[in-house]
Amino acid sequence: MSLIKKTALATAIAGSLMASSAAMAEFSMNVGATSNYIWRGMTQTSNGPAISGGVDYAHDSGFYIGTWASNIDWTGVPGYEIDGYLGYGMEFAKDWSFDVGYVYYAYPVASDETEADFGELYGSVAWTGLTLFGAVQTNSKYDFITDGTGYYDAGKDVNDKAYYVSLDYLLEYGTGWSSDFLIGYYAGDMIKEINNGKSYTHWYVDVTKSTDYGDVTLALSKANWDDSVANGFSAGEKDLNDPLVSVSWSKGF
């Protein structure tokens, strides 16, 4: 799972969060770099750069398993993220495919005081370039605050469920050119707990050029949090609702 793939599908990881559905090769690897690691409309690196990499195994039956890692920085304390996932996906009719699975997000050193690990069950249905993706949180160690001092705090445990859904369209044109368009919706008691009783939406659009040396992507993302919360969860001089621009590179092997 590349950073481009994850950012886009989650962008989910453009598609979709996981995205490997039924590759014929057994093992594959990916590396990536970005000026800003953005996930579901939120920077994961305080608007700074990230380096990522992953390893996947996919069987031609449709089963796949893999892991992916990246550096993060939520509260001025540099850390890292390690994701593990497994799933099953395949084409079930002409131009139609599905993908279901489980992903666990682990943040071993996100902060000395904070635990933020969580898991999700996810699924998607795709038709040509259009993908409908959904995820349900299964467990969480989130600790949130809303007093404007950062993203997380160990003093308040929130273990309620969260739900995410996105609609994604991948358009291919020219030679090696593509664009991804995504709108996502994050809801559930946990999201409302930290967003002044509201769910939030976000959108994402990019332009990608594929070359022999990897894929280069220019992306624009914007979230729609409650204004008071967005101002409180600021990263530097930006708040959660400011448009985010990123330039990324990824390559699979």
PECOR-V385413 format. One record per run of one state. SS is the DSSP state (hx for helix, st for strand, lp for the rest). FROM is the first residue (numbers start at 1). TO is the last residue. If there is no record, write none. Layout:
BEGIN
{{SS/FROM/TO} {SS/FROM/TO}}
END
This chain:
BEGIN
{{lp/1/2} {hx/3/8} {lp/9/26} {st/27/34} {lp/35/37} {st/38/39} {lp/40/41} {st/42/43} {lp/44/49} {st/50/58} {lp/59/62} {st/63/73} {lp/74/77} {st/78/93} {lp/94/95} {st/96/106} {lp/107/117} {st/118/127} {lp/128/129} {st/130/140} {lp/141/142} {st/143/144} {lp/145/151} {st/152/157} {lp/158/162} {st/163/173} {lp/174/176} {st/177/187} {lp/188/188} {hx/189/194} {lp/195/199} {st/200/211} {lp/212/213} {st/214/224} {lp/225/226} {hx/227/232} {lp/233/234} {st/235/235} {lp/236/237} {st/238/238} {lp/239/243} {st/244/252} {lp/253/253}}
END
